């Protein structure tokens, strides 16, 4: 391997939007729908699995406790393991591998016959999903033109909640004993996830490797041929003539980047950006847990909503989370990252604080509380999505997938470990004051993330990834 000069980043960034980009969006972005569906399915089937005749000797506490903890652990391990492998062996190879891991593990979950089998394959499912986050976010940002990168990343991450809403609604039908036997309905839910994942795999086979990764790892000729083909396809799809580019970068090619160098980059070279990533991920994790953790318990104990009806309320709340990024995502490219991210964090924190006040005063019903949650998450979802966008943009390309994996693991651990420890006792028992306190804790941590964004945020809108954080191998140009 030697030194190579290339115009590939500039050529990719100046492309007009075309059907080819939609193929990237569908092939890579659909994983968040799968993840949202997957998490919701487990919460929905917890009660049914513990009932006689379910075919599985397991309690609802084991489903939402032990199995959920193992899923979170698997997601953290998968993100770190596959994140490192993604930076070493390429985006495409790993986003195929991680999806296959998810598919096999989910199919095996549907055939569970004992507690240990169910828990084992929940862990393996988490491995696949965690690995997806690192592989997919890095590939999306490296293939989407800089003009559209913000809105596309925001919307794609927000589709998690579309999957969650669909999972909540489908569970109402699949778990209806008048339609399916108790030992069949919950298995069908996991089977639906497998079918959807197979459809994603068919589309994803046509998504190319990241040319940015290729030219750094000694495949510069392959990268040039790939970009030549993409440009020809985009010309044919849009009828546009592509403007010439002048921006060139020079890099020293390498086979891999060690953990020591990755840690040095994050701690010594970019400590402020690392602090920013931590603040954003922990903030959104705590706010979402304050709202969603034991949401069914809150509705049942505070408003006597039957447990088999909470899926409808959850679906409405999830749709609020989806439409926020869908409608506001473009402003992250036009108004800018820093004002939009800080506004979404501070705004959602303030709205949740007001919801806590109304709740403790007894001014809310199940319907109006759900409406308040939907509005809070309409804003907060933009912030949560922007956390993934931020950490995928602000670190050098050689460490991009690992940086995403690290912050995802921290956020997932905060949401799946620290969050339940903080909120479990507060939201049980039906005490309005303690439940409102849970809301306030999530709101405050979220607003801290907004303040950190105001202080340390990076103006990345419209800029090439290489100008935001130069590759470690860069020699200028």
N, C-alpha and C positions, 0 to 999 in steps of 0.2 A: 504494500500500500504506500501511496505517496501523497503528493499535494495536488489538489484539483481546483480549477477555477470554474465557476458555474453561474448561470443566470436562472436556474430552475425556480428558486423562490419568487423572483420577480415575475417570471412567466406565469406561474400559477396564480399569483395575486392579482394580475391584471386581466384575468379571464372574465368575460361577462357570464351572468348566470345562465345555465343551460340545463337540459334534461339530464345530462351527465351528473350534475351536482345533486339533482333530486335522487338519482340512484345511490349516491353516497349517503344522503340524508336517510333514506329508507333503509338501506342495508346496514348502516351502522347505528342510527339513532333509535331503532325499534327495540334495542336492548332495555331501554328505560321503561318501556311499556311492559316488557316481560318482568322486570324487577318489581315494578309497582304491583302487577298482578300477583306475583309470587308471594310478596310479603302480605298482601291482603288476604290471599287464599288461606294462609296458615292461621291468621287471626280469625277468619270466618269459620274455619272447620274445627277450631279448638273445642268448642262445646260439643259438637257432634261426635268427635273422636272419643270423648269420655263417656258417651252414652252406651248402654247395653246394646249389643248387636252391631256395633261399628266394625267389628272384626279386628280390633286392635286394643289391647289392654294398656290404656294410657289415660292419665287424668288431664283435664284442661290446664291445670297448673304446670304439668310437665311439658305440654305443648307450648304454652306461652312463656314458660320459664326456661327449663333445660334445653328444649329443642330450639327456642328462639335464641338463647345464648350461644348455642353451638353454630347456628346460622350466622350470627354476628361474628363469632370467632373465625369461622371459615371465610367470611367476606374480608376480614382484616388480613388474614394470612394469604388469601388468594390475591388481594390487591398488591401486597408487597412482593410475593413470589412472582406472579405473572407480570407485575410492573417491571421488575428487574429483567425478566426474560424478554419483555416487549422491547426494551431499549437495546438488548443484546441481539435478539434474533429477528426483530422486525415486527411491524404493526399487524400485517395481514396474517402471518403465521399464527400469531397469538390470538387475534380476535376470532379466528376459526377454532383454535384449540379450546379457548375458554367457553365458547358457545356449545361445543360438543360436551365438555365437562358438565355444563348446566343441563343439557338435554338428557344425558345418561342418568345424572343424579336425580332429576325430577321424575323421570320414568321409574326409577327404582323406588322412589318415595311412594309412588302410587301403588306399588306392590308390597308395601310394608305389612309385616305380620307380627312385629314385636317392637317394644320400645327402643331397643338398641339399634335395630335396623332403621327405624324412622329417624332417630337422632343422628346416626352416622351419615345418612344421605341428605339430611338437612345441612350438615357441615359441608358435605361435598357440593351441594347446590350453592352454598355461600362462597365456596372456593371459586366456582365458575363466575358468579355474579361479580365478586370483588375484582377478579381478573379482567372482566369486561370493562369495568369503569376505567382502568388504566389504559388498556389497549385502544378502546374506542375513542375516548376524549383526545388522546394524542393524535390518532389518525384523522379525526374530524378537523382539528385545528390546522393540521398540516396539509389538508387537501382543499379546504374551503377558502376562497379569495378573502383577503383582509377586509374588504369593504363589507362583507356579509358575515364575517366570522362571529361577531358578538351575538347578533340576533339568532343565528342558526344554533349556536351552542346553547344559548339561553332556552330557546324553544325545545330543542331536543331533550335537554335535561328535565324540562318541565313535563314532558310526556310521561314521566314516571307516574304522575297522578292520573293520567288518562287510563293507564293500566290498572291503577288502584281502584278507580271508579268502576271500571268494567268488571274487575274481580269482585267488588262488593255486590254489584247487581246480579252477576251470574251466580254468586253463592246463594242468593235468595232462592233461585230456581233449583240449583243442583242439590241443595240441602233440604228441599221440601220433601218430607217423607211420603207425600201423596204422589210424587213423581218418580222418586228413586228410593230404593231400599237404603237403610242407614249405612250399610257396609259398601255401598256403591257410589253414592253421591259425592262424598269427599274425594274418592279416587278419581272420579271424572274431572274434578277441578284441577288436579295435578296433570291429568291427561290432556286437558285443554292447553295448559302451559307448554306441554311437549309439542303439540300440533302447531301452536303459534311459533315456537322456536324453530321447528323444521322449516316453516315458511321463510323465516328470517334467514336461515342457513342457505336456502336456495338463492335468495337475492344477494346475500353477502359474498357468495363465491365469485361474483363479478366485480367486486370492489378491489381496486388495485393496491399494491403496496405503496407506502408513502415515498414519493421520489426524494423528499428531503432526507429520510432515513437512508435511502439507497446510496445517494452520492457520498455520504459520510462514511459508509461501511464498504467502500470499495466497489460499488456497483454503479459507477457514474455513467457508463455507457448504456446500461439498462435503463437508468433513470431518464437519460436524454431521449431514448426511443419511446419510453412510456409517455413523457410529456409531449413529444411530437405527435403521438397518436391522440392524446387528449385534446390538443389544440386543433387537430384536423376534425375531430368529432364535434367540438364546440363550434367551429366555423360552420360545419354542415347543419347543426341544430339551430343556430341563431342567424346565420347569414351575415355575421359581422366580420369585418376585417380586424385582425388583432394588431394593435399598435406595437412597434418595436420596443424592446427594453434595453436599457443601458446599465442598470445596476448589476454588479457582479460581486460575488463573494469568493474568497479563497480559503479552503479548509485543508487541514491535514487529516487524511482518512485514518480511521481506527477500527478495531474489531469490537471493542467493548469499553465500558466505563466502569471502574471499580466502585465498591461501596464507599471507600475512603474518599475518593474524589467527589462523589455525590454529596457526602456529608460536608466536605469542605466547601463546596459550592453553596449549599443551603445555609451553613452556619457562618462561614467566614466571608464569602463573596456577596451573598444576598441575605444578611440577617434581618433587615427590615421587611423584605418581601416574605421571608419565612414567618415572621411574626404576624404579618398581614394574613397569610393563608391560614394560620392557626386560629386567629380571631374570627375570621369569616366562617370557617367550618364548625368550630365549637358553638358559635352564636346561633347558626341556623339549626344545628342539632338540638340545642336546648329549647329553642322556641317550638320546633315541631314536636318534640316530646311533651312539652307543656300542654300542647293542644291535643295531640293524638293519643298520648299514652293513657290507657284506660278510658278512652272517650265513651266507650259503651257503658262502662261502669258509671261515669258521670251522668250520662243521659238516663240510665236506669234508676240510680239512687236519688238523683235530684229531681227528675221529672217523670219517673215511673214509665219510661219507654220500654216496652218488651224487648228482650235481647234479640229476638228474631226479626225485629223491625229496625234495628240500629244500622243495618246495611244501607238503607235508603238515606239516612242522615249522613253517613260516611261518604256515600257517593256524591252528594251535593257539596260537601266540604272539599272533596278531591277535585271536583270540577272547578271550584274557585282557584285551587292551586294550579290547574292546567291553563285556565284562561288568562291568568296573570302574565306568564311568560309569552303566551301566544299574542296578546294584544300590546304588551309593553316592550317586548324584546327588541324591536327595531330601534328604540330610543337609546339602547346601549351602544349603538353604532353612530347615531346622529347627535343626541345630547352629550353622550360620552359615558365612559365606564365609571369614573369617580363620582359624579353627581348622581347617577342612577343607582349605583350600588349602595352608596351611603343613604340615599333617600329610601330605598327599599328596606334596608336594615332598620333605620331609625323610624320610618313610617309604620312598619309592621309591629315594632316594639311598642310604639305609642298606642296603636289600635288595640293591641292585646291588653295593654294596661287599662284602657277604657272598658274593654270587655270584662276584665276582672272587677272593676268598680260596679258595673251594672249587675254582674252576677252576684256579688256579695250583698247588694242592696235588694235583691230579689225581684229585679225589674225584667228578668228574661224568662222565656218559656223554652221548651226544647227546640221549637222552630226558630225563634229569634236568636237563641244562642248559636245554633248551627249557622244561621245567616251571618252572625258576627264572626264566627270562625272562618267562614268562606271568604269574607272580606279581608280578614287578617292574612289568610294564606294566599289570597289573590296578590297581595303585595309581597309577602314573605317568600313566595316561591321564586320570584325574580331574584331575590337575594340569595336563596339557596342555590339556584342555578348559576348565578354569577360567581359563587365561590369556586365551582368547578372550572368555569371559564377563566377565572383569575389565575389559578395555580397552573393551568395548562398553557398560559401565555407568558408568564413572567420569569420562567427559568430556561436555561439553555436546552437546545433540542436533545442533546445526548442524555439529559437527565429528566426529560419531560414526563415520560410515563412513570418513572420512579417518584417524581415529585407529586404527581396526581395520586399515586398509590399511597404515599406517606400521609398526605393530608386527608384523603378519603378514609384511611385506616383510623386516623386520630378522630375524625368526625364521627365515624361509625361507632368507635369505642365510646365516645362521649354520649352518643345517642342511645347505644344499646347496652351500655354498662352504667355509666354515671347517671344518665337520665332516669332510668328506672329506679336506681337507688334513691334519687332525690324525690321523684314524683310518686312512687308507689304508695307510700304512707299518706302523703298529702291528699291524693285524689280518691282514697278509699274512705268509706264511712259516711259519705254524703254531707260532710261539714262544708258549708259554703265558704267560710273564711279560709280554711286550709286549702281548698281547691283554688280559690282566688290567689292565694299565695303562690301556688304552683305556676299559675299564669304569669304572675309578676316576676318570678325568678327567670322564666323563659324570656320574658320581655326585656328585662334588664341586660341579660347576657347578649341578646340580639342587638340591643342598642349600643353596647360596648363595641361589638363588631362594626357598627356603623361609624362610631367615633374613630376607631382605628383606621377604617377606610378613608375617612376625611384627612387623617394625618399621614398615612403611608400609601394610599392608593396610587396606582400606576395608570397613566393615561395611555391606554393601548389601542384605542379605537382608530381604525384605518391604517394602522402601522403593520409592517411585516413582522413576523415572529423574530426574525434575525435582528431587527433594529431594537426590539424590546429587550431581548437578551441574546447577545452574540453567542454563536456556538463556541464551545470550549476549544474546538479545533480551528477556529477562525484565525486567519492571518491578515484580515482586512481586505480591501479591494474596492 
